Amino acid sequence: MAYELPEWVAELTDPRRARTTEELADRLVPLAEQAIDISRRLQAQLTELNAPFETEALQALVDVLHTRSAQAFGEVNGEIENTGQDRVARILKRADAAPAGQRAELRERLAAEVFPALKAQQRVVCERIGDRTADAVQAAAKTLLDRTGELAAAVTDMVHQVLPAAQEGLTLAGRVSALTGRVRKAGRGDIPGDLRREAAEVAGSCEETLGRLEMEWSMIGARASTVRAALRAVEETAFSEVTQAMAHCVAELAPAHVKVLNDTEDLAIALLTEGS
């Protein structure tokens, strides 16, 4: 819907309705200010739109992927270590139930004959998950950079298309300012016919150009929001690729890991039974 202002607004601001040179000059000044304002806003918006695709910003995305992946690997590795520690604690609890004179010897034998296999298994699982994670991070980083590269190309095209509009606003501001200067030089009183005609033409151009630039600014703002959302989605997708690879690796290794845990406990029980 159209948003109409009261009639008196145009009566007091429209250069085409000015009656004297003083009024005309005063009404032209805000038009130049508006043209400069929208041009600067467009230029700032284009700079902000292009900022995420600077080399440092892209490297930061990759660095964040590495950091998040390292944290996820640490959490998974910690959970695996906890399973071994829980099993060791359960075994030691049974050893501590033995007669007091046998506890130290049982603990020494467990440390020498049972627990090394468990620690070796944990190292194997950690190394394999680490290798799989590293490969996944490398692949995800490539995907991240490829997709951001495609997005950067689209944004660059957008910037090149819109930048002339921002320059157009500055050109218009210069035209209005030049006219304002000539109007002030014309002195006080009635507006000469040539200046009135030029002022009417400039006012019409301002209405058309400023309206178009405001719409361009609004559209670029919407595109900028989409670009930011796309960058977040690409970043999350890349990290998801890494966590999925880790999850698949854990699932593959889980049966063997559980078997080692169970075999270790069985061996420990046999040792404790023998000791009793």
N, C-alpha and C positions, 0 to 999 in steps of 0.2 A: 504494500500500500504506500501511497505517497504521503510524506510528512510535510504538511503545509504550515508555514509560519504566518503570524498575523500580517495583514497588509501593511501596517505601519513600519514593519521591519524593512521591507524593500524601499519604502518611502524615505527612510533615514539612512540607508546603506548603499542602495544601488547607484553606481556612478551615472547611469543613464537618466536618473531623476534629479541629478544635481542642478541647481539653479545658478550657482556662481562658481568662479574658478576655485575659490577657497573650499567650497563643499566638494567639488570634483576631486581636488588633490587629496583631501582628507579621506575620501571614499576609495580612492585608488590604492592608497598605502596598505590597507588590510588585504587587498587582493594579492599584492606582491608577497606579503607575509605568509598568506595561505599557500601560495605556490612554493615558497622556500620550505615551509614546514612539511608539506606532503613529499617534496623531493628528498628532504633529509630523512624523513621516516622511511621512505622507500629504500634509500641507500643503506640505512642502518639495518633494515629488514633483510636486504640481500646479503649484507655482510654476515649477519647472524645465521642466515640460511646456509651460507657456504662454510661457516666456521667448523662444523663437525667433520669436514672432509680435508682439513689441513693435515699435513703429514704428522704433526705432533698429536693431533686429536685421534687420528687413525691408530697410531702406535699405542696411544693410551687405551683404546678399545682392546687391542691385542693383549696389552699388559694386564688389563682387568680380567680377560679370559684366562690367562695363565694363573693369576692370583686366585681366582675363584676355583679353578680346577685343582690347584695345589691344596686349597682348603678342603675341597670335597674328597680328594685322595687321602688327606690326613684323617678325615672323619671315618672313611671306610677302613683305612688301615688300623685306626684306633679300635674300631668295633671288632676287627679280626683279632687284634692283640688281646682284647678283653675276653674273647671266647677262650683263648689259651690260658689266660690268667685265671679265669673262673674255674677251668678244669684243673689247673695246678692247685688252686686253693682247695678244691674239693678233695683232691688226692692227699694234700698235706693234712687236711682235717682228719682223714682216716689214719694217716701215719701218727698223728698226735694222740690218737685213741689207743695206740699200742702202749705196752708197759714203759714206764719212764726210762728204764735202762736201755731200751732198744730204739728210742725215738731219734737220737742223734745219728746212729748208724743207718737207720732207715732213710732219714733225710739225705745223708751223704750218698747212699746208693741210688735214691731217686734222682738226685742231681747229676749223678754220673751215668746212670744206665737208662733213665726214662725221659727226663726233661729235654735232653739235647735233640731228640727226634722231633719233639714238639716245636722247639725253637727253630729247627731247620725248616720245618713245614711252614711256619709263619714267614720265614725269610723268602721261601719260594713263592708263596702267595703274594707277598708284598712286592717282590720283583716283577712278577707277571702282571699284576694289576698296574704297577708303575709303568711298565713298558707299554701296556695297552692304553693307559691314560696319555702317555706322551705322544703316541701315534694319533690318538683321537684329537688331542689338542692341536697338533700340527694340521690335521685335516680340517678341523673346525676353524682354525685361524685362516686357512686358505679360503674356505667358504665365506667367512666373515669379510675378508678383504675383497673377494670377487664381487660379492653383493653390494658392499659399500661403494666399490668402484663403479658399478652400474648406476647406483643411485647418484653418485657424485657427477657422472656424465649428464644425467638428466637434470640435476640441479644447475650445473654449469650452463646448459642450454637455456634453462629458465632465467638465470641471471642475465645472460647475454640478451635475451628477448626483452626483459623488463628494464634494464639499465638505461636504455635510450629514453624511456618514459620519465625517469627521474631527471635526466638532463633536460628533457622538454620542459619540466616544471621550472627549472632554474632559468632556462631561456625565456619562458613566459614572465618570470619575476623580473628579469632584466628589462624586458619590453615595457612592463607596467611602470617600473621605476623611472625609465627614460621618459615615458609619457608624463609621469607625475612631475618630473623636473621641468618639462616644457610648459606644463600647466601653471606651475608656480611662477615661471618667468613671464607668463602672459599678464601678470598683474592681478588686481582685484576687479571684481564686477562680473559682467556677463561673460559667458563662455563663448569664445570664437567658434564659428561653424566648423572649421576643420578639426579643431580639438574635440568638439562634441561628437563629430562623426567617428573620429579615431577612438574616443573613449567608449562609444557604444560598441564598436567592433571589438575592442579589447575586452570589455565586460562580457560580451557573448562568447569570446574565445575562452575566457577564464571559466565561465560556467561549464562549458563543454569539457575543457581540459582537466579542470580540477575534479569534476565529477568522475571522469574516466580514471584519473590517477587514484582517487579515493577507492574506486572499485578495484583497481589493480592492487592497491595496498591490502585491501580486504581479502582478495583472492590469494595473494602471496602468503598472507597470514595463515589462511586455511591450508595451503600447500606446505607451509613450514611445520604446521602441527602434524600433518601426515608424514612428513619426512622424519620428524623426531620419533613418531610412533614406529615407523619402519625401522629406524636405527635400533630402538629398544627391542623390537621383535627379532631383528637379525642377531643381536647380542645374546638374547635369551635362547634363540634357536641353536646358536653355536655352542653355548654352554650345555644345552640339553643333549646335544650330540655326544659331548664328552661324558656326561653322567650316564647316558644310556650305554655307552661302550663300557664304562666301569661296571654298571649293573650286570651286563651280559657276561663280563669276565668273572665277576663274583659268582654268578649262577653256574658258570662252567666249572669253577674251582671248588665250589661248595661241597659236592659229594666227597671228593678226595680229602678235603680239609676235615670234614666231619669224621671220615673214616680214621684219619690219623689221630684225631682227638679220642675217639672210642678205643682204638688200638692202644694208645698211650695209657688210657685209664685201665684197660684190661691188663696190660703189662704191669702197671703199678699195683693193681690188686693182687696179681699173682706174686709179686715181690713181697708185698705186705703179708700175704697169707703164708708164704714161705718163711718169713721172718718170725711169724707168730708160732 
